[in-house]
Amino acid sequence: MNKLRLSKLTGAVILALGVSTSVMAADTSSAMRGKITTPSGTAAANVKIKVIHQPTGTVSELTTNESGTFIANGLRVGGPYTVFI
């Protein structure tokens, strides 16, 4: 009886590990980052950026930081994307 119980427990642990791995793999998103500068090359702070996923029309709006950089997290995987400044 102990061998059967150990066998079931081992099977349950293996199943749980397999399920948790596939759940982690299902969390897919993408990101985009960039830096906006002026024609003279200085950082462009507080610039509004709009990122549009063309297949779905999903829009992400963000603003550059003081060094002109932006990061758009949580984007849909794939593209194409259009970026408006």
matplotlib code that plots the C-alpha trace (Angstrom):
import matplotlib.pyplot as plt

x = [0.0, 2.9, 4.4, 1.0, 0.6, 4.2, 3.5, 0.4, 2.2, 5.0, 2.6, 0.7, 4.0, 5.0, 1.6, 1.7, 5.1, 4.0, 0.8, 2.7, 5.3, 2.6, 0.7, 3.9, 4.5, 0.9, 1.7, 2.9, 3.3, 5.7, 7.4, 8.9, 11.3, 13.0, 14.4, 13.1, 15.5, 15.3, 16.9, 19.9, 20.3, 19.1, 16.5, 12.9, 11.1, 7.4, 6.6, 3.3, 3.7, 0.9, 1.6, -1.1, -1.2, -2.4, -4.2, -6.4, -6.3, -5.2, -3.8, -1.1, -0.4, 2.6, 5.0, 8.7, 10.6, 13.2, 15.8, 13.5, 13.1, 9.8, 8.9, 5.6, 5.0, 2.2, 1.9, 0.4, 2.9, 3.4, 2.7, 3.0, 2.8, 2.6, 4.2, 3.0, 5.0]
y = [0.0, 2.4, 1.9, 2.7, 5.8, 6.9, 6.2, 8.4, 11.2, 11.1, 11.2, 14.1, 16.1, 15.4, 16.5, 19.7, 20.6, 20.0, 22.1, 25.0, 25.1, 25.2, 28.0, 30.1, 29.6, 30.8, 34.3, 35.9, 39.5, 41.8, 45.1, 48.0, 50.6, 53.6, 57.0, 60.2, 63.0, 66.5, 67.3, 68.6, 65.2, 66.2, 64.1, 64.9, 64.7, 64.4, 63.5, 61.6, 58.3, 56.2, 52.6, 50.8, 47.1, 47.1, 43.7, 44.5, 48.3, 48.0, 51.3, 51.9, 55.5, 56.5, 59.5, 59.7, 60.3, 63.1, 61.3, 60.8, 57.1, 55.1, 51.5, 50.0, 46.8, 44.3, 44.6, 41.9, 39.5, 40.0, 43.0, 45.1, 48.1, 51.8, 54.3, 57.9, 60.7]
z = [0.0, 0.7, -2.7, -4.3, -2.3, -3.1, -6.8, -6.7, -4.9, -7.4, -10.3, -8.7, -8.3, -11.9, -13.1, -11.0, -12.4, -15.9, -15.5, -13.8, -16.7, -19.3, -17.4, -17.2, -21.0, -21.7, -20.3, -23.5, -24.2, -25.9, -25.2, -27.1, -26.0, -27.6, -27.2, -28.7, -29.4, -30.9, -34.2, -32.3, -30.5, -27.0, -25.1, -25.8, -22.4, -21.8, -25.4, -26.0, -27.8, -29.3, -30.2, -32.3, -33.0, -36.6, -36.8, -33.8, -33.5, -29.8, -28.7, -26.0, -25.0, -23.0, -22.3, -22.5, -19.3, -18.6, -20.7, -23.7, -23.3, -23.3, -22.6, -23.8, -21.8, -22.2, -25.9, -28.1, -29.6, -33.3, -35.4, -37.3, -35.0, -35.9, -33.5, -33.5, -31.9]

ax = plt.figure().add_subplot(projection="3d")
ax.plot(x, y, z, "-o")
ax.set_aspect("equal")
plt.show()
